[in-house]
């Protein structure tokens, strides 16, 4: 029995430079070729790979005795234009034809895949309107490494997937959704302001910003990173760090998010959840953060002006657009705020 190693980390490059065959990769919506689509309809697009000859003829001597597959790989980038495909074999991957599920795999002259089926594996839900999807097609095969590995107490030959020819490549531009589907910014603005000032978020922003200034050596109250380390050492020596750490932890009670207002929508994206199509909007929020840090025996205050904090909203496609805010914590908040 051969042992198959299927992890993406097991992929190795079979052909130096990922040589490319002269196939074509096109995209269809409603049965017609497209080069751009509204982002809300991304899941309805079908990618079509045409090889011009059979798989076996195109890949030649690479075709062997073990398993084979045709795959799509995808990546999105900031704006339309030229994109290099070097390294495209390492992008997000979705198999579109496999020898184990097709007795005539070697005779195939192409393959197709609706993004409804392969879009999530390709991480297409991470692409936003205004961006362009770069998509490539590749041939993979399974080969023995020549090593023996121990499986269930027996030594067996190891198999890994190798990346063969790059078969084709293409791009697909993403446009904004139809106007009737776009977010109701007035309603979302009020909801976003309420969410930004709700319990939990002010304390999150406080801790994130103070961590940032601690790292930069501008510790609030201590004045320097060295002073902060010295204070921590004193706490350790006094036995106040460890099991009794809660006694010395900072709290952020009294911190507030003020003057929050909805900025421009940074982009729309498509997603598939439980078989249903969803449209997401990435919102930006500008706000003033009035932060309070309470340490044992000491309280410090600081204010920050923040621009472009991110929040998201979603609506299920196929009915009336009813947007629901998802008040996530912007992981990059500390990089978008300036101390006043």
Phi, psi and omega in degrees: 000131176277140176261125184259129175258111190257357181299144176302332180292343181275353180292131175236157184276120183276321183244121182304131179078005180050060180310147188243133173279166184266056174272181177231145178233116182236168183230137182234141174227127184057034178078006182239143179296140179222152173244347176218148178216151170298137188299332180290344181255012182302321181292347180267355182281144174244128175271133182236122178257126175241128185264336183085350177199179180289157177306313183298322180289322183290316185271346173060230187292349176294334182291120185234208189266350186256198187286154181221159175204154169255135184228154167256143172233145186221153178206145176244147181225168197298326183206164181296151180148192180286145176221136178280143181258007175299127182086005184294342177292347181257005177286177176304140192234143171218125178287136180243349173202136183225141182295329183289344179247005180217112180295338182253029183307314182298337181269354181299140175252006179173183179200160179223157180209119172290139180294342173302330181267319188251353189298321182288319177299329179275002180060033180293342179290349178271351182272141183246159173304141184094347177262173178233134176274128171259124185229136179230157176244140183225160173253131175241148172222159179258133182221156174283144180274344185092355179261154174254138179231156183270120179229119179051042175083002181236144174277125180226155176295141179269138175243142175225160174275137174243148177270123179260226185296142162281127190263325182190170178206158180196171177230152179222117180278146181247122180259166177295154177290169176304149184305323182292343180264349184288153187298143173280095188292332180294310180293318181293327179300314180295319180293322180295319179298317179297318181293321181294332182261007183283166180300138177107308183294316179303317179295324177297311180298322180299311182295321180296314182292321180291324174299319180298312183286333172299313182296330181275002178080018179241056184297129177295125177091323182269325176093338180200159178295324179298320179295321180295318179295320179299318180295322180293320179297320178298320179294321179295316181296329180276000180076022184266359177244138184121237181296332182258022186300328183300335181291336185245001180292144175286148171239162185234030178298134181097351176290143183222148169259118184242159174055033180288135177213147182285129175265200181290156174282124185283342179159164178246151178217159180259149173211161179238119181232120179052040176083359181251146178277137178231150175247130180249145173240132175263115185261154173244141181231132174258141184201162169255130179251116175260106190253144178232130174241126181250114174254163177305114178079009184205139178230134178234148178232147177204150178239145181227146171258122184242136182234128173080029173297139187264139170220163181234155174223154182220155174216142180279130181281155178105355178216199177293136182289105178241107188274137178239128181280139173245094187286077179279160176272121180292114184294340181255021183304319185296340179271356183248010185237141178239132181290134184276000000 
